[in-house]
Amino acid sequence: MTGDQGRRALVVRGGWEGHVPVEATELFIPFLEKNGFEVVRADSPAPYADSAFMADVDLIVQCYTMGTIEPEEVRGLDAAIRAGTGMAGWHGGIADSFRSTSDYLHLIGGQFACHPGKDPAEWREGAEENYFVPYTVNILPEAASHPITEGIADFDLVTEQYWVLTDEYVDVLATTTQKVRPWDPWHREVTSPAIWTRRWGSGKVFVATPGHNLDVLRNDSVRTVIERGMLWASR
């Protein structure tokens, strides 16, 4: 599928290196170019503050975990999306960015809280696999005809399962449910959005919480959802 020609995508990547922001975004850049996007890469959110530049950006793909954002940058990001620029991202690169900036969290609509791991008795010191658990991403029935999730069935992963804090102004396409295990302090299952969208002014935001590493991003269902999400969000 080839989209309209002449669009521009801004890929903002950086922050915590554990999410391999360069390698992860490079995985999707050929898809964007195939769909008619000129791709501009940035290693900080500084371009968000350039209103003239952002006026010509049709899609932001952000993979920037934690880190900080300046007030003028978050204001520029908000203004660009309100004016019609789309924003898309996955995992901590969008749902765990700029933790200390409430205006950014308000814009995205969901914030990483934790990724409960294995039985602590099985942990190995410093191993990221301590947090890799089997779980299912459940596509909601009402999302069966959405252009992002159409034709995609529930799918299973073994990776970080994001428990996110969200508000009512998210349009949820898929969820994941955190079970209650003998070592957990909570007493009932908790269901969190795993894929959602958000309308903001004239713009659209797309978020998928799976995407910890390249193996997850190469999963057929995850990759398809992200590719479709980027196209859906774009101006």
Disulfide bonds with the S-S distance in Angstrom:
none
